[in-house]
């Protein structure tokens, strides 16, 4: 059923005249008459009966006009809302693909801003495999994704959200660092390390870069969460290499100190990803801006 036919139905009902309805809709009179013929065939009823210059609605037309007008109104509201977005009143549910190790970096600041500006919006942070990210964005299963710089197709938009240098955290009572002499390369390579990774095997980014320099460290523990790794480091002689922003957060929460990485390695380039279909969507655009603010720390 062509929804435009219901617009014609409403116009004829309101104007009581085909010529006036055609003028109100900016259509020709034959076009309106043709639409009315389709409506009559659909409802198997004349719908409007001519009485002089007026088109009087039949009982069937009177029965359906309220539902048709409500449906047309709801459609107009939906179309209007698709071009506008009010965070204060929106009840949108947003899905964000975010690696578990990054949640502590972005969610506190993001939710602090959302609680003030968009108190009715609900947010779900979920993990999506990198090979599934493009498909999930295209299908709308996730609205946005945050990850390191990845090769993506032309339909995926992305923008750098943060760049972090790698740092090292160690226990405040680490025996080799107790004299505040800093962390040198020999000490860094000598001690056991914690590697945070969602994969069961394989080198971390820092191990790959160290290997390019002909260096190798010993990984004594492989785990999935930065918080767990920092807890282990706080109560042991192990070391943990991680982005500076995360290092500073955990240093305020746990008994760990932050040291510069004693070897020059590339930093972590974090990007925000979204599908071209929502590039100009007001709600998605607004949420992207909130994530950029959260990454900068301005809403804390």
Order of alpha helices (4+ residues) and beta strands (2+ residues): alpha-alpha-alpha-beta-beta-alpha-beta-alpha-beta-alpha-beta-beta-beta-alpha-beta-alpha-beta-alpha-beta-alpha-beta-beta-alpha
